[in-house]
């Protein structure tokens, strides 16, 4: 091997563009190459050239994505090879771009590769680029055995029925970390096609222009429930759930993973509904790097925000008057915070102090007594216990 080859090999691989993703209906993968701006190309164990790598911006996979670039070698460029695999796979695949069948080989060449969605996988994608010179000698970047990691925006889709099921997005950083929605048996009356798509999180963060609905900081309408005291407008993770509005007969568990380096102490699950971002609460599990909460229905988005601790009074309904008799979809129910635990209890009393209704999770009253009769207009009271404190309040029913 001549030393001149080592001095002469120079490559520039701009990774702008994307892989064409042939996804099932409703899928929405995105990809972001997470690499340093400069990586050393290794020829066996001797560094011979610098590959100036340009990271991909996280883009929607509905647009084409290519891995392309150019390379120059004094002894000629015979082939450029892309070696790749899913993050957790051990099996390698490759694509080869040959300049000409025989010598003389060009001193420089451009190349382009297209990778299918099946090769990317929802947990991420790893690759390296190899150059074969005219003498048949190879140089690889980032190394002969290393890989660049391309984070793939997580996506899960499935048909979930009466027997239950789960939507699971694995972290590209750890096989033990997952974001998931667990639907127990009996929670649905029939089959529902459900999906979960990462917008902000561990795999990648979509630019605001590619996100499906308004950002977390967007203005919202007044809510009938406590929306929680978010300490930031920027979520540490955020997911789109579809179809919005599915009501469950049993509590469904939402588990949102948080990225490494984030202080999880004050993280809480929030749901984006027509009322805006509303706190759902949640229990922190540092072993699994997740916050776990239960929900009564499917919101359009779920996100993790740092939030101030809630006091016992924060679980109260925000509305002082509601109109259950009209059933027009506006102000029809008295809603307590979704952050209440399924083991909590709420009691409703009339003005004479007689208990007329006991509420269980999800703590939403439709204005009917235990017998099913719609109550009359008037003043009513509620009472619940939280964190050892008894909270009472007064509200009015208007028909």
N, C-alpha and C positions, 0 to 999 in steps of 0.2 A: 504493500500500500504506500502510495506517495504522500508525503506531508502536504504537497500542494493541494490535494483534494480537500484536506481538512481546512486549509486556509480559504479555499475558493468557494466552498459550499455556503450559499446564502439563501435564505428562504423567507418569504413573507406570505403568511396565510391569513387573509382577512376573512373572518367568519361573519359575514353580514347576510342575511337571508336565512332561509329556513328549510326544514324537511317537510315535504308534502305529506300530510297526515290523512290516511284513509280511515276515518273513524266511524263507529256506528252512529246512527241518528241520535242527535242530542249531545254527543260527546264534545268536550271542549278542552283538549290538552293544550298546554302552552309550554314553551321550552326556553331555558335561559342557560347559556354556557357560563359556568362560574370558573373562570381561570384567571391567572395573573396576566398582566399586560405584557410580560416578557417571560419566556420559558427557554431553558437551555436544551438544544438538540444534542443527544448523546450518541457518539459513534463508538460502539462497544462501550468502553468505560471512559473514553476521552471526549470531552466537549469539543465540538468542531465548529459550531455555528449557533447563532441566535435566531430562533423563530419568534418574530414579533406578533404575538397573538392579540387579536382584537375581540373582546367578549361580545357575545350576542346580547342585545336587549331582550328582555322577556316579551315575547310576542304571542299572539293567538295562533294556535296550530291550524286554524282555518286558512291561514295564508301559507304559501310555499316556504320551505326552509331548506337552505343548502349549506354545505360545508365546502368552501372553495378557496382557492388561493393560487400562488405561483411559487416556483422554486427554480434556482439556478445552480448548476454544478459544472465545474470546468471539464470533467470527463464525460459529461452528457447525462441527461435524465432519461433513464429507461422506463421507470415505472414510479407511480405514486400510489400508496396503499393506505386505505382507511381500515383500521382494526377496531372493532367495537363489540359491546355487549351490554345487556341490562345490568344495572348496578349490582344486584344480588346474584347474578348468574356467574357460572364459572366457564361456560362455553363461549368461545370467541367466534365471531363472524368477521368477514373481510370483504372489501370491494377494491378492485384494482383498476387503475387508469394507466394504460400503456401508451407511450408517445408514438413509437413506430415498431414494426415487427423486427427489424434488424438495424444494425449500425449503418451509418453514423447516427448517434442519438443527439437530439438538440441540446444546446447548452442551457436552455431554460424552457420552462413549460408552465402553462396554467392547468388547473385541474378543478373538478367539481364532483361532489358526491351527493346523492339523495338517499335519505334513510327513512324507512317506513315507520308508521306508528307502532307496529308490532315489535319493531326492534327497540324503540324508545322505552316502552313499558311505563306504567304509572309511577314506579318508584325511582325512575331516573335512568340515565344513560351514560356510559363511559366509552372513551375512544382515545386512540393515538394515531398519529400520521407518520408514515414511513416513506422514505425516499430511497430508490434503488438507482445507483449510478451506472455508467456504462460498463464498469468492470463487474457489476453484480453485487457490489457492496452496499449495505443498508445503513441508514441513519434514521433514528426515531425521535420524535418529540411527543410527550415530555421526556421519555426514556425508553429503552428497549423493553421494559416490563411495566412501566407506569401508565397511568391514564389521566386524561382530563375528565372532569365530571360535568355533565350537562344536567342541571336540575329540571325536572319535568313537573309542570303544574299538575297536582294530583286530581284525579277524576275517578269517580266510582258510579256505576249505574247498575240497577237490578230490578227485577220484577218481584215485589214482596207481597205475599198473600196472608191468609189467615193464620198460617203456621209460623209467621214471623220471618225475620232475616236481618241482614246487616249490610250497610254500605261502608267499605273500608278503604282508606287511603294510607298507604305505607309511607313513612318518611324516607327520603333518599339518603339520610344521614345515619339512620339506625333502624334495623329491622324490628326492634322492640317498640318503636314509637309509632303510634297510629292515630289518625283522626277517623272517627267512625260514628255512625248512627245505628243504634241497636233497637230493633223493633221486636217486642216480645210476641209470643203466640197469643192470638185473640185481640191484638191491638187494632187490626183492620178487619173490615167486613168482607173484603174481597181483594183481588189483585190490584196493585198500584205500581206503576213504573216510576221509580224514584231515582234521583241522581244527586251527587254532591260534587261540587267543583271548587278547587282552591283558587282564590284570587290574590290573597296575601298570606304568606306562610313560609314553610320550610323549603318546599320545592322551588318556588319562584314567586315573584310579585308582578302581577300584570300592571302595565301603565294604566293610569286612570281612564284613558280613552278606550281601553279594551275591556273595562269592567262593565258588567251588565246593568247595574243600577247605580243611583247616585252614591257618592262617597260618604264615608262615615260622618264627615263634618257638615253635610248638607242640612239645610233647614228642615225642620219637621213640624207637624201639626201637634197641638196640645193633646196629651194622652190622658186616658182615664185611670192609668196606673202609674206608680212611681217608676220613672225611667232610669233611676240609678245615677249616682254622681260619678261620671267618667272623669278620670284624671288626665285623659289625653283624647284627642280626636283621631289618633293614629292607632289602628288595631295592630296587635302583634301577629294575629292570624285572622283570616276572614274567608268564609265559604258561602257559595250560593247553593241553596237547597231547592229542589223541584220535585213535584209541583207544589207551589205555595198553597197553604190553606187546608191541607189534608188534616182532618181531626182524628185523633187516636182514642180508642176506647180504654187503653191502659197507658201508663206513663212510658214514654220513649226516652232512652238515654242518649244524649249527645256528648261525645268526648272530643274536645278540641286540643290538639297538640300545640305546644309553643316552641319556638326556635331556641337553639343553644345560645347562652349569653344573656338571655332575658331574665330579669328578676321576676319570679312568678308569684311573689308574696301576695300582691293585691289583685291578681288577675281574676276576672269574672266573665262568665258567658253572657253575651247580649244577643238579642234577637231583633232583626229589622222587620218591623211590621208597618201597617199603614199609620200607626201612631209614632213611628220613628224608632230609634234604638232604645230598646227596653231591657232592663236587667233581668236575667234569668237566674243569676247566682252561680252556684257550682261549688264543687269540692276539689281542692288541689291535690293532685297525686304526683309528687316529685319523682317517684321511682319510674313512672311511665311518662313523665314530662307532659302531663295533660291536666285539663280542668274538666270535670264531669258534672253534668246537670241533667235534669229531667224536664221534658216539655210535653204539653198536651196536644200540640198541633205543629205543623211544619211551617216555619217562617220563611221569608224569602232569602234571608241571610242569617248566618251565625258568625260571631266574632268574639275574640278575646281582647278586652280592654283592661288596663289598670283602673280600679275603681275604689273610691273611699268605702270603708266598712259601713254596712247598713245597721241602723239601730232598730229596735223592735217596732218603733212607730213608722218606719219606712215601708212596711209591708201593707199599710192601710190603703184602701181605695182612694183615689184622688177626687172622684166625683162625689158631690154632695147631693145631687138629684139625678135620678134616672127614670126612664119611661118604658117599663117592660111591656105595657099593654099595646104599644104601637107596632112592635115587631117590624120595624122598617130598616133595620141594620144600623141604626144610629142610636147610641145611648140606651141599648136594649138590656144591658146587663150591668151588674155591680161587680167590678173586677178587682180582686186582691192581687198583690204582686206574684208573678210567676216564680219569684225567687223563694217563695215559701216551700218548706219541705213537705213531701207527700204524707208524712206522719203527723203534720199539724192538723188542727181543727178550728173551724170558725162557726160561731153560733149567731143566729139572727133572732131578734126579739121584737115584738110589737111595742106600742107605747105603754101598754099596761104591764110590761115586763115578762110576758109569756113567751117562751121559746117557740118559734114557729118553723124554724129550719136549721138543720145542721149541715154545714158544707164540708165536703172533703175535696181533696186535690182534684181539679186545678183551681178551686176556690173562686168560682164564678156563679153569681146568683141571678136567676132569670125572673125573680119576683114571685115565685110560687111557693106555697107552703108544702109541708111534707105530704099532704093529701093530693097535691097537684093543682089546687085552686089558686088562681091569681089573686094576690092580695089587693086590698083597696088602697086608694091614695091616702097618704098620711106620713107620719114620722115613724122611723124604725131605728133600731140600734143593732150594732154588731159587737162581738167580743171574741178575742183570741189570745192565746198565750204564746209568747216567743222569748226565748233566752231567759226564762224565768220571770218574765214581766207580763202582766195582764194589760192588754190594750183594748179600750172601748171607744166607740164613736157613734155619731148620729148622722143619719141621712134621710132623704125624703123620696117617696115614690109618687110620681105624677102620671096619671093615666089619660 
